[in-house]
Amino acid sequence: MAFSQDLRRVRAIIWKDLTTERRSKAGFNAVAFLGILILLLFGFALGPDAEALRNAAAGALWLAILFAGVLAFNRAYQLELDGGALEPLLLYPAPRWTIFAGKFAANLLFVLLVEVVIVPVAIVLFQVQSLAGWAPAAGVMVLGSIGFVALGTFYASMASRSRAREVLLPLLLFPMLVPVLLASAEASSALLAGNPMRDAGAWIKLLVAFDVIFVVASFLAFDHVIEV
C-alpha cells in the first residue's frame, strides 16, 4: 500500500514536469536548438573532409547532448524554487527518493526526446553512411543517457539553492561525466562504423557499470543533498 502511494507520487511529479514543459515548449525548443547549433559549429570547425566528419560524428553528438542537457537540468528544480513549492514538497510525509525518481524520469524522457531531434541532424551533417549498427547504437544512447541524467539530476539538486547554479552545475557535473562521455562516444563510433559488437563490448560494460553505481548512489545520497 505504501509503495503504491510512493509510485503515485513519482507519477505525479513526472506528469507535472512534462505537462509544464509541454505547455511552455520554450525549454525544449531552446535545448534542441542549442544541440543542433553545437553540431553545426563542430561541422564548420572540421571542414568539408567527409572522413574527418564521420570519425568525429559520435564524439560531437555526445558533446552536443551533454552541453544541451545542462540547460534542462538547470530547470529541473527552478519552478519549485521560484514558486516556493520545494519546501512543502520536502515536508510532505513520504520518502524523498520519490522526488528524485520523478525528476530523474522526467529529465530522462526530456533528454531522449531531444536526442530524437538532434541525432538525425548529426547523421546528415556528419555524413554517417553505415547505419548497420543503428539498433545497438540506440541502446548505447539510452545507456549513456541514463548515467548522464542520473548525475545531472543529482547535481542539479545540489546546486539548485545557489545563486550561481548556472555556473556551479557544469563545474560539478562535467568532471564526473568523463567516463560516460568516453564510453558512449567510443561505443557509438564502433557500432556506427560497422565494427563487430565485440569491439564495443568493453565500453558498453563500462556504461552499464557506471549506470548501476551512480543511479544507486544518487538515490541514496539525494535525501542528504536536498537538505543543504
Phi, psi and omega in degrees: 000311181295320181294323178295325176293322177297319179295323177296323178293320177299314180297323179296319179293317178300312182298318180297313182295316182290323178293318177299317180292321181296324181286322183275315180064352183293318182295314180296315180298319180294317181293315179296319179295319179297318178300315179294320179297319178297318177298318179297319179296318176298319179298317178294321181293324182281339177084191187276001182293111185297321181294317178296322179296315181295321180294330183265000188301309185295315180298316179296320180298314182290325175294321177297318179296317182294313182292320180291323182296332180299325177298320179294319182292325178298332181273352190301320183246006186293317182297317179296320180291316181293326181268002181068026184263351184291316181298312175300326178295321179288330181278350180298135184285077178203157179301139183283348176296338179294328177295312180296319181298318179294314179295319180298312181295318180295317178294323179295315177298321179298311182295320179296323176294322176297319179296324177300328180280315190270339179297313176301325177297318179295320180298317180287313186293321183263011171054047177286116186264321183266114178247024181298329181261029185293324182293308176295329178295324176295323175296321176297320178301317180293315179299314179297322180293324180299310179296318180298313183289324178300311179291321180298317179293322180293310182288334175295323176293325179290323184268355190297326183275356180274142177292335181258038186296330179296331178268321184293320183300310178298324180296323178282322191278313190299318178299327180286342185268001181303314180297317182290325177293313181296312182294318181294316181293317181293316180294318179296318179299316181297319183287317180290337177280357179084013179289156178299156182302330183294336179291332179260355187301317181296321180291323179293321176298321177297319179298315180298315179298317178300313182299312183298313184295311189277333173294313179297315180297321180295318178297318183290324185272346186301319183302325181277323184289321184292345178280340187294000000 
